[in-house]
Amino acid sequence: MEKQKSSKKELKGLINDTLQEAISRLALPEPTKKVKKLIYRNAKKLATVYSDMMKREEKKKRKLERADAAPKIKKAKKVKKPALAEAM
């Protein structure tokens, strides 16, 4: 099983860089401080969402693997023992 651990910080950096690069390719003026701050904030939110989504998917995958690997065992029913007063 491969572990794909991506921190929010790494994802945020990747998303931020990608957004900056995509905007620089457009025929727009140089982004101001306000625009950069907005991109950074949105990258942070997107990274949080993606990170949570990836964690949930990984958890589901592990749960399915455990369910497939482990044999299902039925529990035996408990039998009540008679009380001392009833036995005499």
C-alpha positions as CSV (number, residue, x, y, z in Angstrom):
1,M,0.0,0.0,0.0
2,E,1.4,3.3,-1.0
3,K,1.2,6.2,1.3
4,Q,0.4,9.5,-0.4
5,K,0.8,12.1,2.3
6,S,0.4,15.6,1.1
7,S,0.5,18.4,3.7
8,K,-1.7,21.4,3.4
9,K,1.3,23.6,3.1
10,E,2.7,21.7,0.1
11,L,-0.7,21.7,-1.6
12,K,-1.1,25.4,-0.8
13,G,2.2,26.2,-2.4
14,L,1.4,24.1,-5.5
15,I,-2.0,25.7,-6.0
16,N,-0.6,29.2,-5.4
17,D,2.2,28.7,-7.9
18,T,-0.1,27.3,-10.5
19,L,-2.6,30.2,-10.1
20,Q,0.3,32.8,-10.3
21,E,1.6,31.1,-13.4
22,A,-1.8,30.9,-15.1
23,I,-2.5,34.6,-14.4
24,S,0.9,35.6,-15.7
25,R,0.1,34.0,-19.0
26,L,-3.0,36.1,-19.4
27,A,-2.9,39.5,-21.0
28,L,-3.4,41.3,-17.7
29,P,-1.4,44.0,-15.9
30,E,1.0,43.0,-13.2
31,P,-0.9,41.7,-10.1
32,T,-1.0,44.1,-7.2
33,K,-0.5,43.3,-3.5
34,K,-4.2,43.0,-3.1
35,V,-4.5,40.5,-5.9
36,K,-1.6,38.4,-4.6
37,K,-3.2,38.3,-1.1
38,L,-6.5,37.1,-2.6
39,I,-4.8,34.4,-4.6
40,Y,-2.9,33.3,-1.5
41,R,-6.1,33.2,0.6
42,N,-8.0,31.2,-2.0
43,A,-5.0,28.8,-2.5
44,K,-5.1,28.2,1.3
45,K,-8.9,27.4,1.2
46,L,-8.5,25.1,-1.8
47,A,-5.6,23.2,-0.1
48,T,-7.7,22.6,3.0
49,V,-10.6,21.2,0.9
50,Y,-8.3,19.0,-1.2
51,S,-6.4,17.7,1.9
52,D,-9.7,16.8,3.7
53,M,-11.0,15.1,0.5
54,M,-7.8,13.1,0.1
55,K,-7.9,12.0,3.8
56,R,-11.5,10.8,3.4
57,E,-10.7,8.8,0.2
58,E,-7.6,7.2,1.9
59,K,-9.7,6.3,4.9
60,K,-12.4,4.7,2.7
61,K,-9.7,2.8,0.8
62,R,-8.1,1.4,4.0
63,K,-11.5,0.4,5.4
64,L,-12.4,-1.5,2.2
65,E,-9.0,-3.3,2.2
66,R,-9.4,-4.3,5.9
67,A,-12.9,-5.6,5.2
68,D,-11.7,-7.7,2.2
69,A,-8.6,-9.0,4.0
70,A,-10.3,-10.0,7.3
71,P,-12.5,-13.1,7.3
72,K,-15.9,-12.5,8.8
73,I,-16.4,-14.3,12.1
74,K,-19.8,-14.8,13.7
75,K,-20.1,-14.5,17.4
76,A,-21.5,-17.3,19.4
77,K,-24.7,-16.7,21.3
78,K,-24.3,-16.4,25.1
79,V,-26.1,-19.0,27.2
80,K,-27.5,-17.8,30.5
81,K,-26.5,-19.9,33.5
82,P,-29.2,-20.7,36.0
83,A,-29.1,-18.8,39.3
84,L,-28.3,-20.7,42.5
85,A,-31.8,-20.2,43.9
86,E,-33.4,-21.8,40.8
87,A,-31.0,-24.8,40.8
88,M,-31.9,-25.9,44.3
